[in-house]
Amino acid sequence: MEKENIRQFAHDLGADVIGFADIEDYQSERSPDPKTIMPNVESIIVLGYRELNGAVESKNTRTSMTARMGGMEVSLKDSYLLSRYVEDKFNVRTAPIAFSYPLDMAGEKMGLVGDVSLRHAVVAAGLGVFGRHNLVINPKFGTRIIFSAVLTEMPMVSDAPVEEDYCRDCDLCVRACPANALNEEGKTDIMKCLGVSQPYGIGEMIRYARRFIGASPNEQKAVLKDPLFMSLYQAAFIGFQYNCFRCMRVCPACVEP
């Protein structure tokens, strides 16, 4: 009954899919133990939000990112509201887990490892399986879906796992990747991926700063008029922006023609 009350509340908020995982069924080699976030955590509630097909398929990356940011904002708000609902109704502690940032930028992690691996939480919660592109394939929305989560002290049984393998092994994602980041099966070369998908990320900011610092006053004026500077400026207050959705776009799993 508790699960169904929570599921209905999350649906009413706007989540497209909701799943539950016993913390013992969540396994991620790289991410920290969830107990470092919440010592008495028992379960993970996973919320999924479909991407907009028109935006994913658009060649205008600003349009694709606009839809992604909308989904991120909705998922962030919903995970907070669901956390508050569970705390108030069931008198247990909760903690929301965002789809993306904030991330641990210190040490070796450098923002590359989430506090909770949402992909592994999704699989544990019966909402999908891994594909060749190392993204999760949901039975209804395929790869075109993002997730957030809630950690809770409430014990809950995991939803039934997805048994069907929806990946067609077509290798379309591998061939479409402009960074060749998927060449090794079972692994995504994150640095190659980010080099293409985040052209206005921290790497480009560092290169641009070096150009600027080493330039003469007149050269600095020219550097500040470079369109790249305006794109970096925009990215600085918008947040992480992705300019590549190709692996998601070409994946045929569960996508209606």
FILOZA-657535 format. One record per residue (C-alpha): x, z, y. Coordinates in steps of 0.2 Angstrom, whole numbers, padded with zeros to 4 digits, always signed. Layout:
N
XZY
...
// end
This chain:
257
+0000+0000+0000
+0014+0004+0012
+0022-0013+0009
+0006-0022+0012
+0003-0012+0028
+0020-0017+0034
+0019-0035+0029
+0002-0037+0038
+0009-0029+0054
+0024-0041+0053
+0013-0056+0051
+0002-0050+0065
+0018-0050+0076
+0022-0068+0072
+0034-0067+0057
+0031-0082+0045
+0038-0074+0030
+0042-0055+0026
+0051-0048+0011
+0057-0031+0005
+0073-0027-0004
+0079-0010-0012
+0096-0007-0004
+0104-0007-0022
+0099-0025-0024
+0108-0030-0008
+0126-0036-0012
+0138-0043+0001
+0156-0043-0002
+0162-0045+0016
+0149-0035+0026
+0150-0016+0028
+0141-0004+0017
+0123-0002+0026
+0126+0016+0024
+0139+0016+0038
+0124+0011+0049
+0111+0022+0041
+0117+0035+0029
+0101+0037+0020
+0095+0019+0020
+0084+0015+0005
+0077-0002+0009
+0078-0018+0020
+0063-0027+0027
+0067-0045+0031
+0058-0056+0043
+0058-0075+0044
+0054-0087+0058
+0053-0106+0055
+0063-0117+0066
+0054-0131+0075
+0056-0147+0066
+0056-0158+0082
+0069-0147+0090
+0080-0147+0074
+0079-0166+0073
+0082-0169+0091
+0099-0177+0096
+0098-0167+0112
+0107-0151+0107
+0101-0142+0122
+0083-0144+0115
+0088-0138+0098
+0097-0123+0106
+0082-0119+0117
+0071-0118+0101
+0084-0107+0093
+0085-0095+0107
+0066-0094+0107
+0066-0089+0089
+0080-0077+0092
+0071-0068+0106
+0055-0067+0096
+0064-0060+0080
+0073-0047+0091
+0058-0041+0098
+0048-0041+0082
+0062-0032+0072
+0062-0018+0086
+0043-0017+0086
+0042-0016+0067
+0055-0003+0067
+0045+0008+0079
+0029+0005+0069
+0038+0011+0053
+0046+0026+0061
+0029+0031+0069
+0018+0028+0054
+0028+0034+0040
+0040+0047+0048
+0056+0039+0042
+0071+0032+0052
+0074+0014+0055
+0086+0002+0063
+0084-0016+0068
+0096-0029+0063
+0097-0045+0074
+0098-0063+0069
+0115-0065+0078
+0124-0055+0092
+0129-0042+0096
+0143-0043+0083
+0159-0033+0079
+0172-0043+0089
+0186-0031+0086
+0200-0032+0073
+0200-0045+0059
+0181-0048+0060
+0182-0056+0077
+0163-0059+0077
+0164-0068+0060
+0156-0054+0049
+0139-0047+0053
+0135-0028+0051
+0122-0034+0038
+0123-0051+0029
+0106-0057+0032
+0108-0072+0020
+0111-0059+0006
+0097-0048+0012
+0085-0063+0011
+0090-0067-0007
+0088-0049-0012
+0071-0048-0003
+0064-0063-0013
+0063-0075+0001
+0076-0089-0004
+0091-0095-0013
+0108-0101-0008
+0111-0120-0006
+0126-0131-0006
+0128-0128+0013
+0129-0109+0010
+0113-0107+0020
+0097-0099+0012
+0083-0111+0006
+0066-0104+0008
+0053-0110-0004
+0041-0115+0011
+0052-0119+0026
+0068-0124+0017
+0084-0122+0027
+0074-0123+0044
+0072-0104+0046
+0081-0089+0054
+0080-0071+0049
+0081-0053+0056
+0079-0037+0047
+0075-0018+0048
+0084-0005+0038
+0074+0010+0033
+0075+0026+0024
+0058+0022+0016
+0061+0018-0003
+0053+0001-0008
+0054-0010-0023
+0062-0027-0021
+0050-0042-0020
+0052-0054-0035
+0067-0065-0033
+0065-0084-0031
+0069-0091-0048
+0068-0110-0043
+0084-0118-0037
+0079-0128-0022
+0096-0136-0019
+0096-0154-0025
+0115-0155-0025
+0114-0171-0015
+0129-0166-0004
+0121-0173+0011
+0126-0157+0021
+0144-0159+0015
+0145-0177+0021
+0136-0174+0037
+0147-0159+0042
+0158-0166+0057
+0170-0152+0054
+0172-0154+0035
+0169-0136+0034
+0159-0137+0018
+0172-0147+0007
+0175-0132-0004
+0160-0127-0014
+0153-0110-0011
+0163-0107+0005
+0160-0112+0023
+0176-0113+0033
+0170-0103+0048
+0184-0108+0060
+0181-0127+0057
+0163-0125+0059
+0164-0115+0075
+0177-0127+0082
+0163-0141+0082
+0147-0131+0083
+0153-0120+0098
+0162-0131+0110
+0160-0118+0124
+0165-0103+0114
+0179-0091+0116
+0192-0103+0110
+0188-0116+0124
+0187-0102+0137
+0205-0096+0132
+0211-0114+0133
+0202-0117+0150
+0209-0100+0157
+0227-0106+0153
+0224-0122+0161
+0218-0113+0177
+0231-0100+0178
+0246-0112+0176
+0239-0124+0189
+0243-0126+0207
+0230-0121+0220
+0225-0140+0222
+0225-0142+0204
+0214-0127+0202
+0201-0134+0214
+0200-0149+0203
+0199-0139+0187
+0184-0129+0194
+0175-0146+0197
+0177-0151+0179
+0160-0152+0171
+0168-0141+0157
+0169-0126+0169
+0150-0127+0172
+0146-0128+0154
+0158-0113+0150
+0150-0104+0165
+0132-0107+0158
+0138-0101+0141
+0145-0085+0148
+0128-0079+0152
+0117-0087+0139
+0127-0081+0124
+0133-0090+0109
+0127-0108+0109
+0127-0120+0094
+0129-0139+0097
+0127-0144+0079
+0112-0142+0067
+0117-0156+0055
+0118-0146+0039
+0100-0140+0043
+0094-0156+0049
+0099-0167+0034
+0094-0154+0020
+0079-0162+0011
+0074-0146+0002
+0056-0141+0005
+0054-0152+0020
+0039-0163+0021
+0042-0181+0026
// end
